[in-house]
Amino acid sequence: MADEHHDDHGNTVSAWFLTISWIVAWTVAAVAIILGGALVMWTLIALGLSVVLAVVAGVMKKVGLGRKEPRPYPQTREDWEAAQKLSATAAEA
């Protein structure tokens, strides 16, 4: 199972924009709630802002600030075994 893990967290401008903007939006809402704001109102504001920011990040991806190549996928077991056999054969020669 651990061999199948791969680090693909979308380290792009649009992904960082979305991450940071969501942190800011929900932090502002949380501070407003703590300072006496209405829970439901600030939750709905943060949720609505999150949707808008997600749309903006999607547009950023479309204009070229997202992933440039397809998402990498981990090898299947069959591919890994074939690569091991190939490297073992090459080592013997």
Backbone as XML, in Angstrom:
<?xml version="1.0"?>
<chain id="A" units="angstrom">
  <residue number="1" name="MET">
    <atom name="N" x="0.820" y="-1.187" z="0.000"/>
    <atom name="CA" x="0.000" y="0.000" z="0.000"/>
    <atom name="C" x="0.870" y="1.258" z="0.000"/>
  </residue>
  <residue number="2" name="ALA">
    <atom name="N" x="1.940" y="1.264" z="0.786"/>
    <atom name="CA" x="2.802" y="2.444" z="0.851"/>
    <atom name="C" x="3.509" y="2.672" z="-0.475"/>
  </residue>
  <residue number="3" name="ASP">
    <atom name="N" x="3.807" y="1.596" z="-1.215"/>
    <atom name="CA" x="4.469" y="1.747" z="-2.507"/>
    <atom name="C" x="3.574" y="2.453" z="-3.515"/>
  </residue>
  <residue number="4" name="GLU">
    <atom name="N" x="2.273" y="2.376" z="-3.324"/>
    <atom name="CA" x="1.348" y="2.973" z="-4.276"/>
    <atom name="C" x="1.137" y="4.456" z="-4.027"/>
  </residue>
  <residue number="5" name="HIS">
    <atom name="N" x="1.599" y="4.982" z="-2.879"/>
    <atom name="CA" x="1.409" y="6.396" z="-2.568"/>
    <atom name="C" x="2.283" y="7.251" z="-3.471"/>
  </residue>
  <residue number="6" name="HIS">
    <atom name="N" x="1.749" y="8.354" z="-3.922"/>
    <atom name="CA" x="2.537" y="9.295" z="-4.700"/>
    <atom name="C" x="2.205" y="10.712" z="-4.256"/>
  </residue>
  <residue number="7" name="ASP">
    <atom name="N" x="3.201" y="11.568" z="-4.321"/>
    <atom name="CA" x="3.009" y="12.948" z="-3.901"/>
    <atom name="C" x="2.577" y="13.781" z="-5.099"/>
  </residue>
  <residue number="8" name="ASP">
    <atom name="N" x="1.291" y="14.039" z="-5.197"/>
    <atom name="CA" x="0.760" y="14.866" z="-6.258"/>
    <atom name="C" x="-0.276" y="15.778" z="-5.635"/>
  </residue>
  <residue number="9" name="HIS">
    <atom name="N" x="0.172" y="16.893" z="-5.142"/>
    <atom name="CA" x="-0.722" y="17.791" z="-4.429"/>
    <atom name="C" x="-1.098" y="19.007" z="-5.249"/>
  </residue>
  <residue number="10" name="GLY">
    <atom name="N" x="-0.796" y="18.993" z="-6.525"/>
    <atom name="CA" x="-1.172" y="20.111" z="-7.358"/>
    <atom name="C" x="-0.423" y="21.377" z="-6.991"/>
  </residue>
  <residue number="11" name="ASN">
    <atom name="N" x="0.886" y="21.330" z="-6.984"/>
    <atom name="CA" x="1.708" y="22.465" z="-6.586"/>
    <atom name="C" x="1.743" y="23.482" z="-7.731"/>
  </residue>
  <residue number="12" name="THR">
    <atom name="N" x="0.621" y="24.193" z="-7.924"/>
    <atom name="CA" x="0.486" y="25.168" z="-8.999"/>
    <atom name="C" x="-0.006" y="26.488" z="-8.429"/>
  </residue>
  <residue number="13" name="VAL">
    <atom name="N" x="0.054" y="27.525" z="-9.247"/>
    <atom name="CA" x="-0.400" y="28.843" z="-8.816"/>
    <atom name="C" x="-1.872" y="28.808" z="-8.427"/>
  </residue>
  <residue number="14" name="SER">
    <atom name="N" x="-2.695" y="28.163" z="-9.250"/>
    <atom name="CA" x="-4.134" y="28.128" z="-8.954"/>
    <atom name="C" x="-4.428" y="27.335" z="-7.680"/>
  </residue>
  <residue number="15" name="ALA">
    <atom name="N" x="-3.679" y="26.266" z="-7.444"/>
    <atom name="CA" x="-3.902" y="25.471" z="-6.233"/>
    <atom name="C" x="-3.498" y="26.256" z="-4.985"/>
  </residue>
  <residue number="16" name="TRP">
    <atom name="N" x="-2.382" y="26.966" z="-5.047"/>
    <atom name="CA" x="-1.954" y="27.779" z="-3.916"/>
    <atom name="C" x="-2.906" y="28.936" z="-3.676"/>
  </residue>
  <residue number="17" name="PHE">
    <atom name="N" x="-3.387" y="29.560" z="-4.755"/>
    <atom name="CA" x="-4.368" y="30.633" z="-4.611"/>
    <atom name="C" x="-5.607" y="30.121" z="-3.883"/>
  </residue>
  <residue number="18" name="LEU">
    <atom name="N" x="-6.107" y="28.976" z="-4.299"/>
    <atom name="CA" x="-7.318" y="28.427" z="-3.685"/>
    <atom name="C" x="-7.078" y="28.071" z="-2.218"/>
  </residue>
  <residue number="19" name="THR">
    <atom name="N" x="-5.976" y="27.453" z="-1.927"/>
    <atom name="CA" x="-5.665" y="27.066" z="-0.548"/>
    <atom name="C" x="-5.571" y="28.287" z="0.367"/>
  </residue>
  <residue number="20" name="ILE">
    <atom name="N" x="-4.779" y="29.257" z="-0.041"/>
    <atom name="CA" x="-4.578" y="30.439" z="0.802"/>
    <atom name="C" x="-5.856" y="31.264" z="0.920"/>
  </residue>
  <residue number="21" name="SER">
    <atom name="N" x="-6.580" y="31.419" z="-0.182"/>
    <atom name="CA" x="-7.801" y="32.225" z="-0.124"/>
    <atom name="C" x="-8.871" y="31.565" z="0.741"/>
  </residue>
  <residue number="22" name="TRP">
    <atom name="N" x="-8.967" y="30.242" z="0.710"/>
    <atom name="CA" x="-9.933" y="29.563" z="1.577"/>
    <atom name="C" x="-9.538" y="29.705" z="3.044"/>
  </residue>
  <residue number="23" name="ILE">
    <atom name="N" x="-8.261" y="29.603" z="3.327"/>
    <atom name="CA" x="-7.808" y="29.786" z="4.711"/>
    <atom name="C" x="-8.172" y="31.180" z="5.204"/>
  </residue>
  <residue number="24" name="VAL">
    <atom name="N" x="-7.934" y="32.184" z="4.370"/>
    <atom name="CA" x="-8.256" y="33.563" z="4.747"/>
    <atom name="C" x="-9.762" y="33.729" z="4.929"/>
  </residue>
  <residue number="25" name="ALA">
    <atom name="N" x="-10.552" y="33.229" z="3.976"/>
    <atom name="CA" x="-12.007" y="33.399" z="4.048"/>
    <atom name="C" x="-12.582" y="32.762" z="5.308"/>
  </residue>
  <residue number="26" name="TRP">
    <atom name="N" x="-12.184" y="31.542" z="5.601"/>
    <atom name="CA" x="-12.742" y="30.856" z="6.767"/>
    <atom name="C" x="-12.181" y="31.401" z="8.077"/>
  </residue>
  <residue number="27" name="THR">
    <atom name="N" x="-10.963" y="31.924" z="8.051"/>
    <atom name="CA" x="-10.415" y="32.556" z="9.256"/>
    <atom name="C" x="-11.157" y="33.846" z="9.569"/>
  </residue>
  <residue number="28" name="VAL">
    <atom name="N" x="-11.430" y="34.641" z="8.547"/>
    <atom name="CA" x="-12.193" y="35.873" z="8.752"/>
    <atom name="C" x="-13.577" y="35.548" z="9.299"/>
  </residue>
  <residue number="29" name="ALA">
    <atom name="N" x="-14.219" y="34.545" z="8.734"/>
    <atom name="CA" x="-15.550" y="34.156" z="9.219"/>
    <atom name="C" x="-15.477" y="33.670" z="10.662"/>
  </residue>
  <residue number="30" name="ALA">
    <atom name="N" x="-14.466" y="32.896" z="10.983"/>
    <atom name="CA" x="-14.334" y="32.378" z="12.353"/>
    <atom name="C" x="-14.099" y="33.507" z="13.347"/>
  </residue>
  <residue number="31" name="VAL">
    <atom name="N" x="-13.250" y="34.452" z="12.988"/>
    <atom name="CA" x="-12.993" y="35.592" z="13.878"/>
    <atom name="C" x="-14.265" y="36.420" z="14.058"/>
  </residue>
  <residue number="32" name="ALA">
    <atom name="N" x="-15.003" y="36.610" z="12.968"/>
    <atom name="CA" x="-16.254" y="37.370" z="13.065"/>
    <atom name="C" x="-17.251" y="36.664" z="13.984"/>
  </residue>
  <residue number="33" name="ILE">
    <atom name="N" x="-17.322" y="35.362" z="13.886"/>
    <atom name="CA" x="-18.234" y="34.594" z="14.749"/>
    <atom name="C" x="-17.789" y="34.699" z="16.206"/>
  </residue>
  <residue number="34" name="ILE">
    <atom name="N" x="-16.491" y="34.567" z="16.441"/>
    <atom name="CA" x="-15.969" y="34.645" z="17.812"/>
    <atom name="C" x="-16.234" y="36.021" z="18.421"/>
  </residue>
  <residue number="35" name="LEU">
    <atom name="N" x="-16.147" y="37.049" z="17.600"/>
    <atom name="CA" x="-16.357" y="38.407" z="18.096"/>
    <atom name="C" x="-17.833" y="38.781" z="18.212"/>
  </residue>
  <residue number="36" name="GLY">
    <atom name="N" x="-18.704" y="37.827" z="18.019"/>
    <atom name="CA" x="-20.116" y="38.072" z="18.264"/>
    <atom name="C" x="-20.992" y="38.119" z="17.035"/>
  </residue>
  <residue number="37" name="GLY">
    <atom name="N" x="-20.458" y="37.784" z="15.890"/>
    <atom name="CA" x="-21.269" y="37.767" z="14.672"/>
    <atom name="C" x="-22.208" y="36.583" z="14.661"/>
  </residue>
  <residue number="38" name="ALA">
    <atom name="N" x="-23.179" y="36.650" z="13.788"/>
    <atom name="CA" x="-24.158" y="35.570" z="13.668"/>
    <atom name="C" x="-23.502" y="34.346" z="13.018"/>
  </residue>
  <residue number="39" name="LEU">
    <atom name="N" x="-23.628" y="33.212" z="13.663"/>
    <atom name="CA" x="-22.995" y="31.976" z="13.192"/>
    <atom name="C" x="-23.456" y="31.610" z="11.788"/>
  </residue>
  <residue number="40" name="VAL">
    <atom name="N" x="-24.763" y="31.572" z="11.581"/>
    <atom name="CA" x="-25.298" y="31.135" z="10.286"/>
    <atom name="C" x="-24.907" y="32.127" z="9.190"/>
  </residue>
  <residue number="41" name="MET">
    <atom name="N" x="-25.011" y="33.414" z="9.469"/>
    <atom name="CA" x="-24.695" y="34.415" z="8.456"/>
    <atom name="C" x="-23.233" y="34.320" z="8.013"/>
  </residue>
  <residue number="42" name="TRP">
    <atom name="N" x="-22.295" y="34.262" z="8.958"/>
    <atom name="CA" x="-20.883" y="34.217" z="8.594"/>
    <atom name="C" x="-20.496" y="32.876" z="7.968"/>
  </residue>
  <residue number="43" name="THR">
    <atom name="N" x="-21.169" y="31.813" z="8.357"/>
    <atom name="CA" x="-20.923" y="30.519" z="7.718"/>
    <atom name="C" x="-21.370" y="30.556" z="6.263"/>
  </residue>
  <residue number="44" name="LEU">
    <atom name="N" x="-22.533" y="31.148" z="6.013"/>
    <atom name="CA" x="-23.025" y="31.252" z="4.631"/>
    <atom name="C" x="-22.147" y="32.197" z="3.804"/>
  </residue>
  <residue number="45" name="ILE">
    <atom name="N" x="-21.678" y="33.275" z="4.410"/>
    <atom name="CA" x="-20.765" y="34.181" z="3.696"/>
    <atom name="C" x="-19.487" y="33.438" z="3.311"/>
  </residue>
  <residue number="46" name="ALA">
    <atom name="N" x="-18.898" y="32.720" z="4.252"/>
    <atom name="CA" x="-17.656" y="31.985" z="3.969"/>
    <atom name="C" x="-17.895" y="30.892" z="2.933"/>
  </residue>
  <residue number="47" name="LEU">
    <atom name="N" x="-19.022" y="30.222" z="3.018"/>
    <atom name="CA" x="-19.332" y="29.176" z="2.039"/>
    <atom name="C" x="-19.510" y="29.764" z="0.649"/>
  </residue>
  <residue number="48" name="GLY">
    <atom name="N" x="-20.253" y="30.856" z="0.558"/>
    <atom name="CA" x="-20.438" y="31.515" z="-0.737"/>
    <atom name="C" x="-19.127" y="32.018" z="-1.307"/>
  </residue>
  <residue number="49" name="LEU">
    <atom name="N" x="-18.300" y="32.612" z="-0.455"/>
    <atom name="CA" x="-16.995" y="33.089" z="-0.898"/>
    <atom name="C" x="-16.105" y="31.922" z="-1.336"/>
  </residue>
  <residue number="50" name="SER">
    <atom name="N" x="-16.204" y="30.798" z="-0.664"/>
    <atom name="CA" x="-15.423" y="29.616" z="-1.054"/>
    <atom name="C" x="-15.793" y="29.146" z="-2.449"/>
  </residue>
  <residue number="51" name="VAL">
    <atom name="N" x="-17.075" y="29.179" z="-2.757"/>
    <atom name="CA" x="-17.528" y="28.767" z="-4.092"/>
    <atom name="C" x="-16.998" y="29.742" z="-5.142"/>
  </residue>
  <residue number="52" name="VAL">
    <atom name="N" x="-17.097" y="31.024" z="-4.868"/>
    <atom name="CA" x="-16.596" y="32.037" z="-5.812"/>
    <atom name="C" x="-15.093" y="31.869" z="-6.017"/>
  </residue>
  <residue number="53" name="LEU">
    <atom name="N" x="-14.360" y="31.659" z="-4.948"/>
    <atom name="CA" x="-12.908" y="31.484" z="-5.059"/>
    <atom name="C" x="-12.550" y="30.207" z="-5.812"/>
  </residue>
  <residue number="54" name="ALA">
    <atom name="N" x="-13.353" y="29.170" z="-5.660"/>
    <atom name="CA" x="-13.115" y="27.929" z="-6.414"/>
    <atom name="C" x="-13.325" y="28.166" z="-7.907"/>
  </residue>
  <residue number="55" name="VAL">
    <atom name="N" x="-14.318" y="28.962" z="-8.246"/>
    <atom name="CA" x="-14.551" y="29.295" z="-9.658"/>
    <atom name="C" x="-13.371" y="30.107" z="-10.200"/>
  </residue>
  <residue number="56" name="VAL">
    <atom name="N" x="-12.895" y="31.061" z="-9.419"/>
    <atom name="CA" x="-11.739" y="31.860" z="-9.841"/>
    <atom name="C" x="-10.520" y="30.962" z="-10.048"/>
  </residue>
  <residue number="57" name="ALA">
    <atom name="N" x="-10.288" y="30.037" z="-9.150"/>
    <atom name="CA" x="-9.156" y="29.109" z="-9.296"/>
    <atom name="C" x="-9.333" y="28.237" z="-10.540"/>
  </residue>
  <residue number="58" name="GLY">
    <atom name="N" x="-10.558" y="27.841" z="-10.839"/>
    <atom name="CA" x="-10.818" y="27.067" z="-12.055"/>
    <atom name="C" x="-10.512" y="27.867" z="-13.307"/>
  </residue>
  <residue number="59" name="VAL">
    <atom name="N" x="-10.871" y="29.137" z="-13.294"/>
    <atom name="CA" x="-10.545" y="30.012" z="-14.430"/>
    <atom name="C" x="-9.033" y="30.174" z="-14.546"/>
  </residue>
  <residue number="60" name="MET">
    <atom name="N" x="-8.370" y="30.300" z="-13.407"/>
    <atom name="CA" x="-6.909" y="30.404" z="-13.427"/>
    <atom name="C" x="-6.285" y="29.167" z="-14.070"/>
  </residue>
  <residue number="61" name="LYS">
    <atom name="N" x="-6.837" y="27.981" z="-13.780"/>
    <atom name="CA" x="-6.328" y="26.756" z="-14.393"/>
    <atom name="C" x="-6.515" y="26.796" z="-15.903"/>
  </residue>
  <residue number="62" name="LYS">
    <atom name="N" x="-7.673" y="27.278" z="-16.334"/>
    <atom name="CA" x="-7.977" y="27.308" z="-17.771"/>
    <atom name="C" x="-7.065" y="28.265" z="-18.529"/>
  </residue>
  <residue number="63" name="VAL">
    <atom name="N" x="-6.624" y="29.355" z="-17.898"/>
    <atom name="CA" x="-5.758" y="30.310" z="-18.590"/>
    <atom name="C" x="-4.284" y="29.945" z="-18.481"/>
  </residue>
  <residue number="64" name="GLY">
    <atom name="N" x="-3.976" y="28.802" z="-17.880"/>
    <atom name="CA" x="-2.604" y="28.307" z="-17.891"/>
    <atom name="C" x="-1.864" y="28.374" z="-16.572"/>
  </residue>
  <residue number="65" name="LEU">
    <atom name="N" x="-2.547" y="28.675" z="-15.488"/>
    <atom name="CA" x="-1.873" y="28.733" z="-14.201"/>
    <atom name="C" x="-2.069" y="27.457" z="-13.385"/>
  </residue>
  <residue number="66" name="GLY">
    <atom name="N" x="-2.513" y="26.409" z="-14.042"/>
    <atom name="CA" x="-2.713" y="25.123" z="-13.373"/>
    <atom name="C" x="-1.705" y="24.109" z="-13.858"/>
  </residue>
  <residue number="67" name="ARG">
    <atom name="N" x="-2.061" y="22.854" z="-13.787"/>
    <atom name="CA" x="-1.185" y="21.760" z="-14.187"/>
    <atom name="C" x="-0.925" y="21.822" z="-15.693"/>
  </residue>
  <residue number="68" name="LYS">
    <atom name="N" x="0.334" y="21.675" z="-16.078"/>
    <atom name="CA" x="0.713" y="21.763" z="-17.487"/>
    <atom name="C" x="0.682" y="20.404" z="-18.190"/>
  </residue>
  <residue number="69" name="GLU">
    <atom name="N" x="0.850" y="19.344" z="-17.430"/>
    <atom name="CA" x="0.831" y="18.002" z="-18.009"/>
    <atom name="C" x="-0.188" y="17.160" z="-17.240"/>
  </residue>
  <residue number="70" name="PRO">
    <atom name="N" x="-0.591" y="16.035" z="-17.795"/>
    <atom name="CA" x="-1.591" y="15.209" z="-17.098"/>
    <atom name="C" x="-1.112" y="14.776" z="-15.720"/>
  </residue>
  <residue number="71" name="ARG">
    <atom name="N" x="-2.064" y="14.540" z="-14.849"/>
    <atom name="CA" x="-1.768" y="14.093" z="-13.484"/>
    <atom name="C" x="-1.039" y="12.753" z="-13.529"/>
  </residue>
  <residue number="72" name="PRO">
    <atom name="N" x="0.083" y="12.634" z="-12.813"/>
    <atom name="CA" x="0.798" y="11.352" z="-12.797"/>
    <atom name="C" x="0.028" y="10.313" z="-11.966"/>
  </residue>
  <residue number="73" name="TYR">
    <atom name="N" x="0.083" y="9.112" z="-12.411"/>
    <atom name="CA" x="-0.578" y="8.017" z="-11.709"/>
    <atom name="C" x="0.463" y="7.000" z="-11.266"/>
  </residue>
  <residue number="74" name="PRO">
    <atom name="N" x="0.253" y="6.355" z="-10.137"/>
    <atom name="CA" x="1.221" y="5.341" z="-9.707"/>
    <atom name="C" x="1.170" y="4.138" z="-10.637"/>
  </residue>
  <residue number="75" name="GLN">
    <atom name="N" x="2.283" y="3.417" z="-10.697"/>
    <atom name="CA" x="2.340" y="2.216" z="-11.529"/>
    <atom name="C" x="1.375" y="1.169" z="-11.004"/>
  </residue>
  <residue number="76" name="THR">
    <atom name="N" x="0.856" y="0.388" z="-11.923"/>
    <atom name="CA" x="0.074" y="-0.769" z="-11.502"/>
    <atom name="C" x="1.051" y="-1.851" z="-11.053"/>
  </residue>
  <residue number="77" name="ARG">
    <atom name="N" x="0.548" y="-2.828" z="-10.367"/>
    <atom name="CA" x="1.406" y="-3.926" z="-9.906"/>
    <atom name="C" x="2.050" y="-4.630" z="-11.095"/>
  </residue>
  <residue number="78" name="GLU">
    <atom name="N" x="1.298" y="-4.827" z="-12.155"/>
    <atom name="CA" x="1.814" y="-5.520" z="-13.336"/>
    <atom name="C" x="2.944" y="-4.726" z="-13.982"/>
  </residue>
  <residue number="79" name="ASP">
    <atom name="N" x="2.792" y="-3.394" z="-14.073"/>
    <atom name="CA" x="3.857" y="-2.563" z="-14.643"/>
    <atom name="C" x="5.113" y="-2.614" z="-13.781"/>
  </residue>
  <residue number="80" name="TRP">
    <atom name="N" x="4.927" y="-2.567" z="-12.465"/>
    <atom name="CA" x="6.077" y="-2.609" z="-11.561"/>
    <atom name="C" x="6.808" y="-3.935" z="-11.693"/>
  </residue>
  <residue number="81" name="GLU">
    <atom name="N" x="6.058" y="-5.052" z="-11.736"/>
    <atom name="CA" x="6.686" y="-6.368" z="-11.866"/>
    <atom name="C" x="7.416" y="-6.491" z="-13.197"/>
  </residue>
  <residue number="82" name="ALA">
    <atom name="N" x="6.836" y="-5.955" z="-14.265"/>
    <atom name="CA" x="7.496" y="-5.999" z="-15.571"/>
    <atom name="C" x="8.790" y="-5.184" z="-15.541"/>
  </residue>
  <residue number="83" name="ALA">
    <atom name="N" x="8.777" y="-4.036" z="-14.895"/>
    <atom name="CA" x="9.991" y="-3.222" z="-14.792"/>
    <atom name="C" x="11.056" y="-3.931" z="-13.968"/>
  </residue>
  <residue number="84" name="GLN">
    <atom name="N" x="10.655" y="-4.650" z="-12.915"/>
    <atom name="CA" x="11.614" y="-5.391" z="-12.098"/>
    <atom name="C" x="12.248" y="-6.519" z="-12.901"/>
  </residue>
  <residue number="85" name="LYS">
    <atom name="N" x="11.440" y="-7.237" z="-13.687"/>
    <atom name="CA" x="11.984" y="-8.310" z="-14.520"/>
    <atom name="C" x="12.947" y="-7.749" z="-15.564"/>
  </residue>
  <residue number="86" name="LEU">
    <atom name="N" x="12.583" y="-6.607" z="-16.135"/>
    <atom name="CA" x="13.417" y="-5.998" z="-17.157"/>
    <atom name="C" x="14.755" y="-5.561" z="-16.564"/>
  </residue>
  <residue number="87" name="SER">
    <atom name="N" x="14.730" y="-4.958" z="-15.386"/>
    <atom name="CA" x="15.978" y="-4.510" z="-14.770"/>
    <atom name="C" x="16.830" y="-5.718" z="-14.317"/>
  </residue>
  <residue number="88" name="ALA">
    <atom name="N" x="16.177" y="-6.796" z="-13.894"/>
    <atom name="CA" x="16.916" y="-8.003" z="-13.498"/>
    <atom name="C" x="17.575" y="-8.637" z="-14.728"/>
  </residue>
  <residue number="89" name="THR">
    <atom name="N" x="16.878" y="-8.636" z="-15.843"/>
    <atom name="CA" x="17.414" y="-9.186" z="-17.086"/>
    <atom name="C" x="18.596" y="-8.329" z="-17.565"/>
  </residue>
  <residue number="90" name="ALA">
    <atom name="N" x="18.465" y="-7.029" z="-17.453"/>
    <atom name="CA" x="19.540" y="-6.134" z="-17.882"/>
    <atom name="C" x="20.756" y="-6.277" z="-16.975"/>
  </residue>
  <residue number="91" name="ALA">
    <atom name="N" x="20.555" y="-6.545" z="-15.696"/>
    <atom name="CA" x="21.662" y="-6.697" z="-14.754"/>
    <atom name="C" x="22.428" y="-7.994" z="-15.044"/>
  </residue>
  <residue number="92" name="GLU">
    <atom name="N" x="21.760" y="-9.030" z="-15.504"/>
    <atom name="CA" x="22.398" y="-10.305" z="-15.784"/>
    <atom name="C" x="23.252" y="-10.239" z="-17.049"/>
  </residue>
  <residue number="93" name="ALA">
    <atom name="N" x="22.862" y="-9.376" z="-17.972"/>
    <atom name="CA" x="23.565" y="-9.306" z="-19.274"/>
    <atom name="C" x="24.833" y="-8.527" z="-19.229"/>
  </residue>
</chain>
